[in-house]
Amino acid sequence: MNFLRRRLSDSSFIANLPNGYMTDLQRPEPPQPPPPAEPDRRQSGQVSGGFFSSITNVVKQTAASAGLGEQTVGGPGRRSRILLIIDDPHTDWAKCFRGKKLQGDFDIRIEQAEFSEINLVAHSDGTYAVDLQMFRNGAKVVKSFRPDFVFIRQHSFSMAENEDFRNLIIGMQYAGIPSVNSLESIYNFCDKPWVFSQLISAYKSMGAENFPLIEQTYYPNHKEMLAMPTFPVVVKIGHAHSGMGKVKIENHYDFQDIASVVALTQTYATTEPFIDSKYDIRIQKIGNNYKAYMRTSISGNWKTNTGSAMLEQVAMTGRYKFWVDTCSEIFGGLDICAVKVVHGKDGKDYIIEVMDCTMPVMGEQQVEDRQLIADLVVNKMNQALSKTPIPSPQRPTATTQPQSGTMKESEQSKIPAQRPPPQGGPVQPQGLQSDSHQPLHHLDTQRSPGQDLLPQNEPQRPPPTTSQQPRSVGQMPPIVHNVESQSSLQTEPPPKTQPHPQLNKSQSLTNAFNFTQSSFFRSSSNEDEVKADTIRNLRNSFASLFSD
């Protein structure tokens, strides 16, 4: 080091270097700072601890946002479950669930978004993650979490552009997320003719008097729209909501024109006879709560849900309750549903449509209806989360697990057959050493009566056809057990009455080696002969070494 200092401090060496290189060598060495005092060490410890604690907090927040850890709300020790509500941002569902808790003192964490802001990935082992990318107050918000329950209030499919979200319903069903209504029913409601077919089944079983369903004709495409119906008719194109895709046709010329429009849409269409309505009735069911509303058009539009209309709540009759209960049984049961009924000027009622959990709340009882929906969702969450989760099945390894199971069975079949330890016996654990010096006649009782002890130099060899004899299915376990015990006993020589103390150690090694080999080379008779010769040679070698 001193040589380098002298070499680098040479003026000629420094002069030959380019400008700017090693200009700090000629500066005096700065004085070494004194060792930090105790307060400085505490301060540095606080700084480093704060640095690592900040990293830990970031990791915890990231894991919590991804749904990997248990969410905490309202302070330490608070547990929560995530409820994903799919609805437009005009309705703040967090207010409806405020103060509500689940069984086990779990809080409810609300995540509300629209279908267009949601994406997800699901795996067959039950793991999944939902991603949200949305704009709130002019800022982009990105979240990733695992919802425990889903409540859908938005239509998952419509003929309008970019309103087909059936792939998300499939993903939620793939992930097994419980919901209200069921994801199966929500997917079935993605086509109104499919839902109407369920009403036809109820109509056929109950009759027109008990279930007055409107007449309807289904056309899979425009090519079948040739037969002229009775006019006026209402043509419904595809799957649409809120009065979209509905046209009133007065004559066959307009019907041909609308058929050409259906050809451009490349979808199905339905026709219904036009009912000159006096008012509409909407019967809704939220759990066990029933309400009926009457809607009368003021603007004169034949669509009562378009333009101005007067809405009032009417009495709930037994006839209305029967209709909505009947419709709530389709697709495995609907917890939230509504039935639309047209009351014509002829005094008759016509059931035209049934809606699921996406039905809008209306009238002066909107706040009460939302609270009823929130209570229903909480009850469904308690039922879904109280069930014991089924563990995901582990994929077995085809090469390792069966072999390990076979080895365990072979070892268990060998251990009960206690063979006599020759020449001192194998070394056993400390807790079992007292049993190794039991009398010889007691150990011989474990042999079969037909087995005789042979001299040491001539051990009995198993017949080559013993392992190859056919065995019946019912007798396989006891026969296999006897063959293994006999082979293990016959390959060992008889013990001496007075074993030499030095031979115990050598014979322990021999027996341990023999036990390992016999667990793998039991199937072949030739290998048994080689094994017996090897053991006999090892025994003679060790005996000659320690007997001198």
C-alpha positions in Angstrom: 0.0 0.0 0.0 2.9 2.4 0.8 4.5 1.6 -2.5 1.3 2.5 -4.3 1.0 5.7 -2.4 4.6 6.7 -3.3 4.1 5.7 -6.9 0.9 7.6 -7.3 2.2 10.6 -5.5 5.1 10.9 -8.0 4.8 14.2 -9.9 6.0 12.7 -13.2 3.5 9.9 -13.0 0.7 12.4 -12.3 1.8 14.7 -15.0 1.6 12.0 -17.7 -2.0 11.3 -16.9 -4.8 13.0 -18.8 -6.5 16.0 -17.3 -9.1 15.2 -14.7 -7.7 11.8 -13.7 -6.7 11.2 -10.1 -6.8 14.8 -9.2 -7.9 13.9 -5.6 -4.8 11.9 -4.8 -2.8 15.0 -3.8 -5.6 16.2 -1.5 -5.0 15.7 2.2 -6.8 12.8 3.7 -9.9 14.0 5.5 -9.9 13.3 9.2 -11.8 10.2 10.2 -15.1 11.0 11.9 -15.5 10.1 15.5 -17.5 7.0 16.3 -21.2 7.8 16.4 -22.7 8.3 19.8 -25.5 6.3 21.3 -28.2 8.8 20.1 -26.9 8.6 16.6 -27.1 4.8 16.6 -30.7 5.0 17.8 -31.5 7.6 15.1 -29.9 5.4 12.4 -31.8 2.4 13.7 -35.0 4.4 13.4 -34.2 5.5 9.9 -33.4 2.0 8.7 -36.4 0.6 10.5 -38.6 3.2 8.9 -37.2 2.4 5.5 -37.9 -1.4 5.9 -41.2 -0.8 7.5 -42.2 1.4 4.5 -41.2 -1.4 2.2 -43.3 -3.8 4.3 -46.3 -1.5 4.2 -46.0 -1.2 0.4 -45.9 -5.0 0.0 -48.9 -5.4 2.3 -50.9 -2.9 0.4 -50.0 -4.5 -2.9 -51.0 -7.9 -1.6 -54.2 -6.5 -0.2 -55.1 -4.8 -3.4 -54.5 -8.1 -5.3 -56.7 -10.0 -2.9 -53.8 -12.1 -1.6 -54.1 -11.1 2.1 -57.0 -10.7 4.4 -58.5 -7.2 4.1 -58.8 -5.0 7.2 -61.3 -2.2 7.5 -61.8 0.1 10.4 -58.5 -0.6 12.2 -56.3 -3.5 13.2 -58.0 -6.8 13.8 -61.0 -6.0 11.6 -61.8 -8.6 9.0 -63.8 -8.0 5.8 -65.3 -9.7 2.8 -65.3 -8.1 -0.7 -68.6 -7.5 -2.4 -68.4 -6.6 -6.1 -71.5 -4.7 -7.3 -71.8 -4.2 -11.1 -74.0 -1.2 -11.7 -73.7 2.3 -13.1 -72.1 4.9 -10.9 -75.4 6.9 -10.5 -76.4 4.6 -7.6 -74.1 4.6 -4.6 -74.6 1.1 -3.1 -72.0 1.7 -0.4 -74.5 3.8 1.5 -77.1 0.9 1.4 -74.5 -1.5 3.0 -73.2 0.9 5.5 -73.2 -0.6 9.0 -74.1 -4.1 7.8 -71.9 -7.0 8.9 -71.6 -10.7 8.1 -71.5 -13.6 10.5 -68.3 -13.8 12.4 -68.1 -10.0 12.7 -66.9 -9.6 9.1 -67.2 -6.2 7.5 -68.4 -5.8 3.9 -66.1 -4.0 1.6 -67.9 -2.6 -1.5 -66.3 -2.4 -4.9 -68.7 -0.9 -7.5 -68.0 -0.7 -11.2 -69.5 -1.2 -14.6 -69.0 -4.2 -16.9 -66.9 -2.1 -19.2 -64.5 -1.4 -16.4 -64.0 -5.0 -15.4 -61.7 -7.7 -16.5 -60.8 -11.0 -14.8 -58.8 -14.2 -15.1 -59.9 -17.5 -13.6 -58.1 -20.9 -13.1 -59.5 -24.3 -12.8 -58.1 -24.8 -9.3 -60.4 -22.1 -8.0 -58.0 -19.1 -8.0 -59.1 -15.9 -9.8 -58.5 -12.2 -9.8 -60.7 -9.3 -10.9 -59.1 -6.1 -12.4 -60.8 -2.7 -12.4 -59.7 0.2 -14.6 -62.0 3.1 -14.1 -62.0 6.9 -13.9 -63.2 8.5 -10.7 -63.1 12.3 -10.3 -61.0 12.7 -13.4 -58.3 10.2 -12.2 -57.7 6.7 -13.4 -58.1 4.1 -10.7 -56.6 0.6 -11.1 -57.4 -2.2 -8.7 -56.9 -5.9 -8.5 -58.7 -8.1 -5.9 -60.6 -11.3 -5.3 -64.3 -10.7 -4.7 -66.1 -13.1 -2.3 -69.5 -12.3 -3.7 -71.0 -10.6 -6.8 -74.2 -8.6 -7.1 -75.1 -7.7 -10.7 -77.5 -4.8 -11.5 -76.4 -4.1 -15.1 -77.5 -5.9 -18.2 -74.7 -8.3 -19.3 -75.8 -8.4 -23.0 -77.6 -6.0 -25.4 -77.8 -5.6 -29.1 -76.2 -2.2 -28.8 -72.6 -1.7 -29.7 -70.0 -2.8 -27.2 -72.6 -4.1 -24.7 -71.8 -7.8 -24.8 -70.3 -8.9 -21.5 -71.3 -12.5 -21.5 -67.6 -13.5 -21.4 -67.3 -11.9 -18.0 -70.4 -13.9 -16.7 -68.7 -17.1 -18.0 -65.5 -16.1 -16.2 -67.3 -15.6 -12.9 -69.0 -18.9 -13.3 -65.7 -20.5 -14.1 -64.2 -19.0 -10.9 -67.2 -20.2 -8.9 -68.1 -16.8 -7.4 -71.5 -16.8 -5.7 -73.9 -14.1 -6.8 -77.4 -12.7 -6.7 -79.2 -13.8 -8.8 -77.3 -16.9 -9.8 -74.8 -16.6 -12.6 -76.6 -19.4 -14.5 -79.9 -17.4 -14.5 -78.1 -14.2 -15.5 -76.5 -15.9 -18.5 -79.9 -17.4 -19.5 -81.5 -14.0 -19.4 -79.1 -12.8 -22.2 -81.7 -13.8 -24.8 -85.4 -12.8 -24.3 -86.8 -15.6 -26.5 -85.0 -18.1 -24.4 -86.7 -16.7 -21.3 -90.0 -16.6 -23.0 -89.7 -20.3 -23.8 -89.7 -20.9 -20.0 -93.0 -18.9 -19.7 -94.5 -21.0 -22.5 -93.9 -24.1 -20.3 -95.7 -22.5 -17.4 -98.5 -21.4 -19.7 -99.0 -25.0 -21.0 -99.0 -26.5 -17.6 -101.4 -23.9 -16.0 -103.6 -22.8 -18.8 -104.5 -19.4 -20.1 -106.9 -18.6 -17.2 -104.2 -18.9 -14.5 -101.2 -17.8 -16.5 -102.4 -15.4 -19.4 -99.3 -15.3 -21.6 -99.3 -13.2 -24.7 -99.1 -14.9 -28.1 -95.7 -14.6 -29.7 -94.0 -15.8 -32.9 -90.3 -16.4 -33.2 -88.2 -16.0 -36.4 -84.6 -17.2 -36.2 -83.7 -14.9 -39.2 -85.3 -12.6 -41.8 -85.7 -15.4 -44.3 -88.6 -16.9 -42.3 -90.5 -13.6 -42.0 -92.8 -14.5 -44.9 -96.1 -15.4 -43.3 -98.2 -12.3 -42.7 -99.5 -12.0 -39.1 -102.6 -10.3 -38.0 -102.0 -6.6 -37.9 -101.2 -4.4 -36.1 -98.2 -6.3 -34.6 -95.2 -5.4 -32.5 -91.9 -6.6 -33.9 -89.0 -7.0 -31.4 -85.6 -7.2 -33.0 -82.9 -9.1 -31.1 -82.2 -8.7 -27.4 -82.7 -5.1 -26.3 -83.9 -3.1 -23.3 -85.8 0.0 -22.4 -88.0 0.0 -25.5 -85.1 -0.3 -28.0 -85.6 -2.5 -31.1 -89.4 -2.5 -30.8 -91.5 -1.4 -33.8 -95.2 -1.2 -34.3 -96.3 -2.5 -37.7 -99.7 -1.5 -39.2 -99.7 -3.4 -42.5 -97.8 -6.0 -44.6 -95.8 -3.4 -46.5 -94.2 -2.1 -43.3 -93.7 -5.7 -42.3 -91.7 -6.4 -45.4 -89.6 -3.3 -44.7 -88.9 -4.3 -41.2 -87.9 -7.8 -42.4 -85.2 -6.1 -44.6 -83.9 -4.3 -41.5 -83.8 -7.6 -39.6 -81.6 -9.0 -42.4 -79.0 -6.3 -41.7 -78.9 -7.0 -38.0 -78.2 -10.8 -38.6 -80.2 -11.8 -35.6 -83.6 -13.2 -34.6 -86.9 -11.4 -34.2 -90.3 -12.0 -32.6 -93.7 -10.6 -33.3 -96.6 -10.1 -30.8 -100.1 -8.8 -31.4 -100.5 -5.2 -30.5 -102.5 -4.7 -27.3 -104.3 -1.4 -26.9 -103.4 -1.0 -23.3 -105.1 0.9 -20.6 -102.2 0.7 -18.2 -99.3 -1.5 -17.4 -98.7 -3.5 -14.2 -95.2 -4.3 -12.9 -95.1 -6.9 -10.1 -91.7 -7.1 -8.4 -90.3 -9.6 -5.8 -87.3 -8.9 -3.6 -86.8 -11.9 -1.4 -90.1 -12.3 0.4 -91.2 -8.7 -0.3 -93.8 -8.1 -3.0 -94.9 -4.8 -4.6 -97.1 -3.9 -7.6 -97.0 -0.7 -9.6 -99.4 0.7 -12.2 -98.0 2.8 -15.0 -100.2 4.9 -17.3 -98.8 6.8 -20.3 -99.4 10.5 -20.4 -97.6 11.4 -23.6 -99.8 9.0 -25.6 -97.0 6.8 -26.7 -97.9 3.2 -27.1 -94.7 2.3 -25.2 -95.5 3.1 -21.6 -91.8 3.0 -20.7 -91.1 5.7 -23.2 -92.1 9.3 -22.7 -94.1 10.6 -19.8 -96.1 8.2 -17.6 -97.8 8.3 -14.2 -96.7 5.7 -11.7 -98.6 4.6 -8.6 -98.4 1.7 -6.2 -101.4 -0.7 -6.2 -102.6 -3.4 -3.9 -100.8 -6.8 -4.1 -103.4 -9.4 -5.0 -103.2 -13.1 -4.9 -103.3 -13.3 -8.7 -100.3 -11.0 -9.0 -98.4 -12.9 -6.3 -99.1 -16.2 -8.1 -97.7 -14.9 -11.4 -94.5 -13.5 -9.9 -93.9 -16.7 -7.8 -94.3 -18.8 -10.9 -91.8 -16.8 -12.9 -89.4 -16.7 -10.0 -89.0 -20.5 -10.2 -87.4 -20.5 -13.7 -83.6 -21.2 -14.1 -83.3 -22.7 -10.7 -84.9 -19.8 -8.8 -84.7 -16.0 -8.9 -84.2 -14.1 -5.7 -85.0 -10.8 -7.4 -87.4 -10.6 -10.4 -90.3 -8.6 -11.8 -93.2 -9.5 -14.2 -94.6 -7.0 -16.8 -98.3 -7.3 -17.5 -100.3 -5.3 -20.0 -104.0 -4.6 -19.0 -105.8 -4.0 -22.3 -108.9 -1.9 -22.9 -110.8 -5.2 -23.3 -110.3 -5.8 -19.6 -107.9 -8.7 -20.0 -104.3 -9.1 -18.7 -101.4 -10.2 -20.8 -98.0 -11.3 -19.3 -95.4 -10.0 -21.8 -92.1 -10.2 -20.0 -90.1 -11.2 -16.9 -87.0 -9.4 -15.6 -84.3 -10.6 -13.3 -82.1 -8.8 -10.8 -81.4 -6.0 -13.3 -84.9 -4.6 -12.9 -84.9 -0.9 -12.1 -86.4 0.2 -8.8 -89.1 2.7 -9.2 -91.7 4.8 -7.4 -91.5 6.5 -4.0 -90.2 3.3 -2.4 -86.8 3.3 -4.1 -84.9 3.8 -0.9 -86.8 1.0 0.8 -86.3 -1.3 -2.1 -82.6 -0.8 -2.1 -82.4 -1.6 1.6 -84.4 -4.7 0.9 -82.0 -5.7 -1.8 -79.0 -5.0 0.5 -80.5 -7.2 3.3 -81.1 -9.9 0.8 -77.5 -9.8 -0.5 -76.2 -9.9 3.1 -78.3 -13.0 3.8 -77.1 -14.7 0.6 -73.5 -13.8 1.5 -73.9 -15.4 4.9 -75.3 -18.6 3.3 -72.5 -18.7 0.7 -69.6 -17.9 3.0 -70.8 -20.1 5.9 -70.3 -23.2 3.8 -67.1 -25.0 4.3 -64.8 -24.4 1.3 -63.9 -27.6 -0.6 -60.1 -27.8 -0.9 -58.8 -27.6 -4.5 -57.8 -31.1 -5.7 -54.1 -31.6 -5.9 -52.8 -33.1 -9.1 -51.2 -36.4 -8.3 -47.8 -37.3 -9.8 -48.2 -40.5 -11.8 -44.6 -41.6 -11.3 -43.8 -40.8 -7.7 -46.9 -41.3 -5.6 -47.9 -44.8 -6.6 -44.2 -46.0 -6.1 -44.1 -44.4 -2.7 -47.3 -46.0 -1.7 -46.0 -49.4 -2.9 -42.9 -49.0 -0.9 -44.8 -48.2 2.2 -46.9 -51.3 1.8 -43.9 -53.5 1.3 -42.2 -52.0 4.4 -45.3 -52.5 6.5 -45.5 -56.1 5.4 -41.9 -56.7 6.3 -41.9 -55.1 9.7 -44.5 -57.3 11.4 -42.6 -60.5 10.4 -40.0 -60.3 13.2 -37.2 -62.6 12.2 -34.6 -63.8 14.7 -31.5 -61.6 14.7 -28.5 -63.8 13.7 -25.3 -63.5 15.7 -26.4 -60.8 18.0 -29.2 -59.3 15.9 -29.5 -55.9 14.2 -29.0 -52.7 16.1 -32.4 -51.4 17.1 -33.4 -48.1 18.5 -32.7 -47.4 22.2 -36.3 -47.9 23.2 -36.4 -51.4 21.5 -33.0 -52.9 22.5 -34.5 -54.8 25.4 -36.6 -56.9 23.0 -33.6 -58.0 20.9 -32.3 -60.3 23.6 -35.4 -62.4 24.0 -35.1 -66.2 24.1 -34.4 -68.1 21.0 -37.3 -70.5 21.4 -39.7 -67.5 21.5 -38.5 -66.2 18.2 -38.7 -69.6 16.6 -42.4 -69.7 17.3 -42.9 -67.1 14.5 -41.8 -69.6 11.9 -44.2 -71.9 10.2 -44.2 -75.5 11.4 -42.8 -76.8 8.1 -39.6 -74.7 8.3 -36.5 -76.2 9.8 -33.4 -74.5 10.8 -30.4 -75.3 8.6 -26.7 -75.1 9.3 -25.0 -71.7 9.0 -23.1 -72.5 5.8 -26.1 -74.0 4.0 -29.0 -71.5 4.2 -32.3 -72.6 2.8 -33.1 -71.1 -0.6 -36.7 -70.2 -1.7 -38.0 -72.2 -4.7 -37.8 -70.2 -7.9 -41.5 -70.7 -8.6 -42.7 -69.2 -5.3 -43.0 -65.6 -6.5 -44.4 -66.7 -9.9 -47.3 -68.8 -8.6 -50.8 -67.5 -9.6 -52.8 -66.1 -6.7 -56.5 -65.5 -6.3 -57.7 -62.0 -5.6 -59.3 -62.9 -2.2 -56.2 -64.7 -1.0 -53.6 -62.3 -2.2 -52.9 -60.2 1.0 -52.2 -63.2 3.4 -50.3 -65.2 0.8 -48.0 -62.3 -0.1 -47.4 -61.6 3.6 -46.4 -65.2 4.2 -44.1 -65.4 1.2 -42.3 -62.3 2.2 -41.8 -63.4 5.8 -40.7 -66.8 4.8 -38.2 -65.5 2.3 -36.8 -63.1 4.8 -36.5 -65.9 7.4 -35.0 -68.5 5.0 -32.3 -66.3 3.7 -30.9 -65.7 7.2 -28.8 -68.3 9.0 -29.8 -69.5 12.5 -28.4 -67.5 15.4 -25.8 -68.8 17.8 -26.5 -69.5 21.4 -23.6 -67.3 22.6 -23.0 -64.5 20.2 -19.6 -62.8 20.4 -19.8 -59.2 21.5 -17.6 -58.0 18.7 -19.7 -59.7 16.1 -22.8 -57.7 17.1 -21.5 -54.6 15.4 -20.4 -56.4 12.2 -23.6 -58.4 12.0 -25.6 -55.2 12.5 -24.0 -53.8 9.4 -24.7 -57.0 7.5 -28.3 -57.1 8.5 -28.9 -53.5 7.7 -27.4 -54.1 4.3 -29.5 -57.2 3.8 -32.7 -55.4 4.8 -32.1 -52.7 2.2 -31.3 -55.1 -0.6 -34.2 -57.4 0.1 -36.7 -54.6 -0.2 -35.7 -54.1 -3.8 -34.6 -57.5 -5.0 -37.3 -59.7 -3.7 -38.9 -60.7 -7.0 -36.1 -62.8 -8.6 -34.8 -66.1 -7.2 -31.3 -65.7 -8.9 -30.9 -62.4 -7.1 -31.8 -64.1 -3.8 -29.0 -66.6 -4.4 -26.4 -63.9 -5.0 -27.6 -62.0 -2.0 -27.2 -65.1 0.2 -23.7 -65.7 -1.0 -22.8 -62.1 -0.5 -24.1 -62.2 3.1 -22.3 -65.4 3.9 -19.0 -64.1 2.6 -19.4 -60.9 4.6 -20.2 -62.8 7.7 -17.2 -65.1 7.4 -14.9 -62.1 6.6 -16.0 -60.2 9.7 -15.9 -63.3 11.9 -12.3 -64.0 10.8 -11.3 -60.4 11.5 -12.6 -60.2 15.1 -12.2 -63.8 16.2 -8.3 -63.6 16.1 
